[in-house]
Amino acid sequence: MEIDDLAIRFVLKDDLLSLRKVLCDRFLIQEYPKGHCFNRAGTTSDYLYFILDGQVDVYTLNEQGYVRLIGIHQRNTLFNLDNLVNEPAIITTIANTKVTGICVTMNDLLTVLKEHPEHYALLLSYLSKVLRLMCYDAIEQSIRDVKTRLLHFLLLYAHNNESMKIPFSQQRIASAINASRIQVARILAELKASGVIELHRNSVVICSLDGLLEALEERNECA
């Protein structure tokens, strides 16, 4: 796996930067507290949100209340995309930090795009990035084992953010890769013992990208 060859973004940020001023000039800017629920699975809403600052986590929930983190939105992105159709939402979106944003409807977006048609291609490109992430997640869950999913996640997160620090607790990582915390803890302990990572209370620091890639290559050879 060559991470540079994958146009996959677990953390979406700045993809719609050129839309920021257009939306700020037209719509009300609002602030939302940490923990605010923008959208809940099973409910119907007409609203989408453009993030100016902050972070929003995207989850899926099953009937038993099991939570899976499937993506993160940061500044200059649009979320709650399944509200583009008037059907019950599939995802739940919650503010992970204080969020500054703009609430819009599909009609609002259509009006903006009619006045600024140069943004059509940008929005379509953004939608394709979100779709690619969902397809990538489906592949990971259907054909990858837990250790491979964990290695992929660490590499992708580091690549997306150009940082060796992944600010996730072990439980949060488990939610992101659809594994138990015990499974994640065991694999992270193995990686720590080999000197590839350092473990902190609510974060993982990658000490060696080459070491992660080697562990992944060994995993692929065993498959």
Residue frames relative to the residue before (quaternion, step in Angstrom):
aa qw qx qy qz dx dy dz
M 1.0000 0.0000 0.0000 0.0000 0.00 0.00 0.00
E 0.1059 -0.7638 0.6347 0.0506 3.58 -0.77 1.05
I 0.3747 -0.7642 0.4776 0.2181 3.57 -0.35 1.24
D 0.6299 0.5563 -0.3447 0.4182 3.59 1.00 -0.76
D 0.6666 0.5077 -0.3017 0.4548 3.58 1.18 -0.47
L 0.6544 0.5151 -0.3081 0.4599 3.58 1.25 -0.20
A 0.2240 -0.7681 0.5862 0.1273 3.57 -0.67 1.09
I 0.3462 0.7244 -0.5053 0.3164 3.54 0.80 1.09
R 0.0666 -0.8012 0.5946 0.0076 3.56 -0.87 0.95
F 0.2377 -0.7637 0.5845 0.1367 3.59 -0.51 1.16
V 0.7354 0.2640 -0.1609 0.6030 3.55 1.16 -0.69
L 0.1770 -0.7941 0.5769 0.0731 3.57 -0.53 1.20
K 0.1559 0.7911 -0.5685 0.1635 3.57 -0.75 1.08
D 0.8741 0.1015 -0.0968 0.4651 3.57 -1.10 0.89
D 0.3836 0.7413 -0.4807 0.2690 3.62 1.17 0.31
L 0.7691 0.2831 -0.1531 0.5522 3.60 1.16 -0.58
L 0.1284 0.8475 -0.5057 0.0978 3.56 1.11 0.69
S 0.6886 0.5005 -0.2998 0.4306 3.61 0.89 -0.86
L 0.6180 0.5294 -0.3488 0.4649 3.60 1.26 -0.22
R 0.4770 0.7238 -0.4171 0.2731 3.57 1.21 -0.46
K 0.7170 0.4463 -0.2690 0.4630 3.60 0.68 -1.06
V 0.6166 0.5562 -0.3435 0.4387 3.58 1.00 -0.82
L 0.7091 0.4456 -0.2598 0.4808 3.58 0.88 -0.94
C 0.6436 0.5280 -0.3286 0.4461 3.60 0.97 -0.79
D 0.6642 0.5124 -0.3048 0.4510 3.58 1.03 -0.74
R 0.7502 0.4229 -0.2071 0.4641 3.58 1.12 -0.62
F 0.8185 0.2704 -0.1008 0.4967 3.60 0.90 -0.91
L 0.6222 -0.5579 0.4196 0.3544 3.52 -1.34 0.44
I 0.2906 -0.7320 0.5926 0.1691 3.57 -0.97 0.91
Q 0.0602 -0.8193 0.5699 -0.0157 3.56 -0.79 1.05
E 0.3006 -0.7291 0.5834 0.1940 3.54 -1.29 0.41
Y 0.1247 -0.7835 0.6080 0.0309 3.54 -1.06 0.89
P 0.4485 -0.7097 0.4688 0.2746 3.62 -0.87 0.87
K 0.6287 -0.4889 0.4321 0.4231 3.55 -1.29 0.29
G 0.7627 0.3288 -0.2650 0.4899 3.57 -0.91 0.95
H 0.4681 0.6794 -0.4499 0.3418 3.58 1.25 -0.14
C 0.2747 -0.7550 0.5759 0.1514 3.58 -0.91 0.94
F 0.2402 -0.7944 0.5458 0.1157 3.57 -0.48 1.20
N 0.8030 0.0268 0.0639 0.5920 3.53 1.05 -0.78
R 0.1012 -0.7974 0.5927 0.0518 3.57 -0.95 0.80
A 0.5509 -0.6305 0.4372 0.3284 3.56 -0.91 0.96
G 0.7770 0.3330 -0.2614 0.4660 3.54 -0.98 0.91
T 0.6706 0.4473 -0.3028 0.5085 3.58 1.25 -0.25
T 0.3604 -0.7213 0.5523 0.2115 3.56 -1.25 0.46
S 0.0725 0.7941 -0.5970 0.0885 3.56 -0.88 0.97
D 0.4019 -0.7132 0.5235 0.2363 3.56 -1.20 0.56
Y 0.6531 0.6064 -0.2783 0.3581 3.57 1.24 -0.32
L 0.1272 -0.7241 0.6742 0.0704 3.47 -1.24 0.81
Y 0.2403 -0.7823 0.5616 0.1221 3.57 -1.20 0.43
F 0.2200 -0.7332 0.6320 0.1210 3.51 -1.13 0.85
I 0.2858 -0.7840 0.5300 0.1511 3.59 -0.66 1.11
L 0.2292 -0.7542 0.6033 0.1211 3.53 -0.91 1.01
D 0.7814 -0.0976 0.0843 0.6105 3.56 1.09 -0.74
G 0.6567 0.5020 -0.3734 0.4211 3.57 -1.08 0.71
Q 0.3668 -0.7169 0.5515 0.2175 3.55 -1.34 -0.18
V 0.1016 -0.7750 0.6231 0.0290 3.54 -1.03 0.91
D 0.2545 -0.7668 0.5754 0.1269 3.56 -0.89 0.99
V 0.2503 -0.7628 0.5843 0.1183 3.54 -1.07 0.86
Y 0.0539 -0.8208 0.5675 -0.0362 3.56 -0.70 1.15
T 0.2082 -0.6812 0.6666 0.2197 3.48 -1.41 0.23
L 0.1533 -0.7802 0.6031 0.0635 3.56 -1.14 0.70
N 0.2228 -0.7581 0.5878 0.1736 3.58 -1.01 0.71
E 0.7381 -0.4348 0.2764 0.4356 3.57 -1.28 0.09
Q 0.6701 0.4846 -0.2951 0.4785 3.58 1.19 -0.48
G 0.5629 -0.6319 0.3697 0.3836 3.57 1.30 0.05
Y 0.4050 0.7110 -0.4852 0.3081 3.59 1.24 0.21
V 0.2317 -0.8027 0.5432 0.0831 3.55 -0.83 1.05
R 0.0363 -0.7706 0.6358 0.0249 3.56 -1.06 0.83
L 0.2997 -0.7256 0.5947 0.1733 3.53 -0.89 1.00
I 0.0668 -0.8450 0.5306 0.0055 3.60 -0.56 1.11
G 0.8167 -0.0698 0.0263 0.5722 3.59 1.21 -0.02
I 0.2456 -0.7527 0.5964 0.1317 3.52 -1.33 0.38
H 0.1668 -0.7661 0.6139 0.0915 3.55 -1.02 0.89
Q 0.0520 -0.7681 0.6376 0.0289 3.54 -1.05 0.87
R 0.8443 -0.2532 0.1100 0.4593 3.57 -1.30 -0.15
N 0.8555 0.1636 -0.1476 0.4685 3.51 -1.27 0.70
T 0.5656 0.5103 -0.4390 0.4764 3.52 0.89 1.07
L 0.3634 -0.7091 0.5702 0.2002 3.52 -1.32 0.41
F 0.0092 -0.8177 0.5756 -0.0044 3.59 -0.83 0.90
N 0.6794 0.4002 -0.4153 0.4536 3.53 -1.43 0.35
L 0.1566 0.8432 -0.4999 0.1208 3.55 1.04 0.80
D 0.6149 0.5464 -0.3807 0.4223 3.62 1.07 -0.46
N 0.5642 0.5728 -0.4002 0.4396 3.60 1.25 0.02
L 0.4414 0.6701 -0.4691 0.3689 3.58 1.27 0.18
V 0.7168 0.2998 -0.2258 0.5877 3.57 1.27 -0.29
N 0.4650 -0.7020 0.4699 0.2649 3.56 -0.99 0.78
E 0.4191 0.6646 -0.4893 0.3784 3.53 0.57 1.28
P 0.6463 -0.5012 0.3772 0.4345 3.62 -1.18 0.35
A 0.5219 -0.6710 0.4394 0.2902 3.56 -0.92 0.95
I 0.3966 -0.6960 0.5524 0.2307 3.54 -1.20 0.65
I 0.7887 0.3132 -0.1342 0.5117 3.56 1.02 -0.82
T 0.2951 -0.6938 0.6235 0.2066 3.49 -1.42 0.30
T 0.0989 -0.8040 0.5852 0.0361 3.59 -0.89 0.93
I 0.0221 -0.8135 0.5777 -0.0634 3.55 -0.77 1.11
A 0.4819 -0.6642 0.4946 0.2865 3.57 -1.01 0.86
N 0.2648 -0.7707 0.5633 0.1365 3.57 -0.72 1.09
T 0.7463 0.1448 -0.0986 0.6422 3.54 1.34 -0.39
K 0.6486 -0.3944 0.4059 0.5089 3.56 -1.25 -0.23
V 0.1364 -0.8138 0.5641 0.0283 3.58 -0.86 0.98
T 0.1506 -0.7294 0.6595 0.1021 3.53 -1.10 0.83
G 0.1835 0.8192 -0.5167 0.1679 3.57 -0.66 1.04
I 0.3913 -0.6823 0.5724 0.2319 3.49 -1.42 -0.03
C 0.2644 -0.7623 0.5762 0.1302 3.56 -0.87 1.02
V 0.0459 0.8034 -0.5897 0.0680 3.59 -0.80 1.03
T 0.3471 -0.6878 0.5883 0.2458 3.54 -1.34 0.28
M 0.6725 -0.4614 0.3608 0.4523 3.58 -1.25 0.11
N 0.6337 0.5268 -0.3360 0.4559 3.61 1.00 -0.75
D 0.6055 0.5408 -0.3495 0.4677 3.57 1.08 -0.71
L 0.6717 0.5002 -0.2951 0.4601 3.56 0.91 -0.94
L 0.6466 0.5228 -0.3208 0.4536 3.57 0.96 -0.85
T 0.6327 0.5277 -0.3265 0.4633 3.58 1.02 -0.79
V 0.6560 0.5065 -0.3031 0.4704 3.56 0.95 -0.91
L 0.6859 0.4905 -0.2891 0.4531 3.58 0.90 -0.89
K 0.6113 0.5356 -0.3528 0.4637 3.59 1.09 -0.60
E 0.7031 0.4450 -0.2567 0.4917 3.56 1.05 -0.79
H 0.7803 0.1838 -0.0890 0.5911 3.57 1.19 -0.58
P 0.0694 -0.8617 0.5014 0.0362 3.61 0.58 1.13
E 0.5286 0.6414 -0.4122 0.3732 3.60 1.20 -0.32
H 0.6600 0.5191 -0.3071 0.4479 3.59 1.24 -0.34
Y 0.4195 0.7119 -0.4733 0.3054 3.62 1.22 -0.06
A 0.6897 0.4846 -0.2862 0.4555 3.58 0.79 -1.04
L 0.6236 0.5463 -0.3339 0.4485 3.58 1.04 -0.78
L 0.6834 0.4839 -0.2880 0.4647 3.57 0.89 -0.93
L 0.6396 0.5144 -0.3275 0.4681 3.60 1.00 -0.76
S 0.6320 0.5239 -0.3261 0.4687 3.57 1.02 -0.79
Y 0.6460 0.5189 -0.3115 0.4652 3.57 1.01 -0.83
L 0.6432 0.5170 -0.3202 0.4652 3.58 0.94 -0.86
S 0.6462 0.5168 -0.3260 0.4574 3.58 1.02 -0.75
K 0.6241 0.5313 -0.3451 0.4572 3.62 1.06 -0.66
V 0.6416 0.5061 -0.3183 0.4805 3.57 1.02 -0.80
L 0.6548 0.5123 -0.3068 0.4634 3.58 0.97 -0.88
R 0.6374 0.5265 -0.3281 0.4571 3.59 0.97 -0.81
L 0.6330 0.5262 -0.3323 0.4604 3.58 1.02 -0.79
M 0.6673 0.4956 -0.3065 0.4639 3.59 0.94 -0.86
C 0.6547 0.4967 -0.3131 0.4760 3.60 1.01 -0.78
Y 0.6216 0.5347 -0.3294 0.4682 3.57 1.03 -0.79
D 0.6504 0.5153 -0.3142 0.4612 3.57 0.93 -0.89
A 0.6401 0.5254 -0.3282 0.4545 3.59 0.99 -0.82
I 0.6383 0.5170 -0.3231 0.4699 3.58 1.02 -0.80
E 0.6487 0.5322 -0.3163 0.4426 3.57 0.89 -0.96
Q 0.7187 0.4651 -0.2599 0.4467 3.56 0.84 -0.99
S 0.7155 0.4789 -0.2655 0.4338 3.58 1.05 -0.68
I 0.8411 0.2003 -0.0780 0.4963 3.62 0.93 -0.74
R 0.6584 0.5068 -0.3240 0.4523 3.64 1.20 -0.09
D 0.4108 -0.6703 0.5507 0.2806 3.56 -1.15 0.62
V 0.7253 -0.4708 0.2803 0.4169 3.58 -1.27 0.35
K 0.6740 0.4967 -0.3194 0.4438 3.61 0.83 -0.89
T 0.6448 0.5096 -0.3236 0.4689 3.58 0.97 -0.80
R 0.6403 0.5193 -0.3261 0.4626 3.59 0.97 -0.83
L 0.6576 0.5115 -0.3107 0.4577 3.57 0.98 -0.83
L 0.6548 0.5034 -0.3118 0.4697 3.59 0.91 -0.87
H 0.6372 0.5195 -0.3205 0.4706 3.58 0.96 -0.85
F 0.6625 0.5197 -0.3121 0.4400 3.57 0.89 -0.94
L 0.6666 0.5000 -0.3097 0.4579 3.60 0.85 -0.93
L 0.6750 0.4960 -0.2927 0.4612 3.58 0.94 -0.88
L 0.6746 0.4926 -0.2987 0.4616 3.58 0.91 -0.88
Y 0.6561 0.5079 -0.3267 0.4525 3.58 0.90 -0.86
A 0.6561 0.5038 -0.3104 0.4684 3.58 0.93 -0.88
H 0.6579 0.5096 -0.3030 0.4645 3.58 0.99 -0.85
N 0.6634 0.5195 -0.3083 0.4415 3.61 0.88 -0.90
N 0.7997 0.3317 -0.1397 0.4806 3.57 0.92 -0.94
E 0.3375 -0.7620 0.4858 0.2633 3.57 1.31 -0.02
S 0.5942 0.5162 -0.3679 0.4952 3.54 1.01 0.91
M 0.4040 -0.7187 0.5157 0.2329 3.53 -1.06 0.76
K 0.6283 0.5152 -0.3404 0.4733 3.59 1.27 -0.03
I 0.1400 -0.7600 0.6316 0.0622 3.56 -0.83 1.06
P 0.2254 -0.8318 0.4939 0.1160 3.63 -0.24 1.24
F 0.4037 0.6989 -0.4710 0.3561 3.55 0.79 1.11
S 0.4123 -0.6420 0.5797 0.2861 3.55 -1.13 0.66
Q 0.6525 -0.5045 0.3738 0.4242 3.58 -1.24 0.25
Q 0.6280 0.5309 -0.3380 0.4576 3.59 1.05 -0.69
R 0.6584 0.5067 -0.3050 0.4656 3.58 1.01 -0.82
I 0.6180 0.5154 -0.3391 0.4872 3.58 1.05 -0.70
A 0.6331 0.5357 -0.3264 0.4535 3.58 0.96 -0.87
S 0.6469 0.5157 -0.3114 0.4675 3.58 1.01 -0.82
A 0.6754 0.5150 -0.2938 0.4385 3.57 1.00 -0.83
I 0.7839 0.3194 -0.1728 0.5037 3.61 1.01 -0.72
N 0.4509 -0.7145 0.4310 0.3169 3.58 1.30 0.18
A 0.4999 0.6006 -0.4533 0.4288 3.54 0.73 1.17
S 0.5483 -0.5773 0.4645 0.3878 3.57 -1.26 0.07
R 0.6099 -0.5532 0.4092 0.3933 3.57 -1.19 0.47
I 0.6166 0.5555 -0.3439 0.4392 3.59 1.06 -0.73
Q 0.6395 0.5155 -0.3250 0.4687 3.60 0.97 -0.83
V 0.6695 0.5026 -0.2941 0.4612 3.56 0.90 -0.97
A 0.6487 0.5294 -0.3179 0.4448 3.58 0.92 -0.91
R 0.6565 0.5190 -0.3135 0.4488 3.59 0.95 -0.86
I 0.6912 0.4736 -0.2854 0.4654 3.59 0.87 -0.95
L 0.6433 0.5141 -0.3251 0.4649 3.59 0.98 -0.80
A 0.6214 0.5379 -0.3378 0.4587 3.59 1.05 -0.73
E 0.6328 0.5234 -0.3223 0.4709 3.59 1.04 -0.77
L 0.6720 0.4923 -0.2918 0.4700 3.58 0.95 -0.91
K 0.6268 0.5253 -0.3300 0.4714 3.57 1.07 -0.73
A 0.6572 0.5252 -0.3080 0.4442 3.58 0.93 -0.90
S 0.6981 0.4454 -0.2652 0.4938 3.58 1.13 -0.63
G 0.5422 -0.6671 0.3728 0.3493 3.59 1.30 0.08
V 0.4547 0.7102 -0.4322 0.3194 3.57 1.27 0.19
I 0.8037 0.1039 -0.0287 0.5852 3.59 1.06 -0.76
E 0.2650 -0.6823 0.6389 0.2367 3.49 -1.45 0.09
L 0.2624 -0.7656 0.5693 0.1443 3.57 -1.06 0.76
H 0.0517 -0.7666 0.6399 0.0121 3.52 -1.00 0.95
R 0.7626 -0.4163 0.2165 0.4453 3.57 -1.25 0.25
N 0.8221 0.0421 0.0045 0.5678 3.59 0.83 -0.94
S 0.7232 0.3654 -0.2592 0.5256 3.55 1.03 0.69
V 0.2450 -0.7118 0.6359 0.1702 3.50 -1.40 0.31
V 0.1402 -0.7813 0.6038 0.0725 3.58 -0.89 0.92
I 0.3186 -0.7488 0.5533 0.1779 3.56 -0.75 1.08
C 0.2392 -0.7835 0.5629 0.1099 3.57 -0.73 1.10
S 0.8093 0.0726 -0.0004 0.5829 3.57 1.11 -0.65
L 0.3028 -0.7447 0.5702 0.1688 3.57 -0.50 1.20
D 0.6216 0.5430 -0.3405 0.4504 3.57 1.01 -0.79
G 0.6388 0.5322 -0.3229 0.4521 3.57 1.04 -0.77
L 0.6411 0.5076 -0.3212 0.4777 3.58 1.03 -0.77
L 0.6636 0.5025 -0.3045 0.4630 3.56 0.95 -0.89
E 0.6328 0.5194 -0.3300 0.4701 3.59 1.05 -0.72
A 0.6392 0.5149 -0.3229 0.4712 3.58 1.00 -0.82
L 0.6515 0.5076 -0.3095 0.4714 3.56 1.05 -0.77
E 0.6391 0.5214 -0.3244 0.4630 3.57 1.00 -0.81
E 0.6355 0.5164 -0.3230 0.4746 3.58 1.00 -0.80
R 0.6386 0.5287 -0.3222 0.4570 3.56 1.04 -0.82
N 0.6662 0.5066 -0.3013 0.4569 3.56 0.96 -0.87
E 0.6384 0.5286 -0.3262 0.4546 3.58 1.06 -0.71
C 0.6681 0.4949 -0.2946 0.4710 3.57 1.14 -0.65
A 0.5849 0.6165 -0.3663 0.3791 3.58 1.20 -0.52
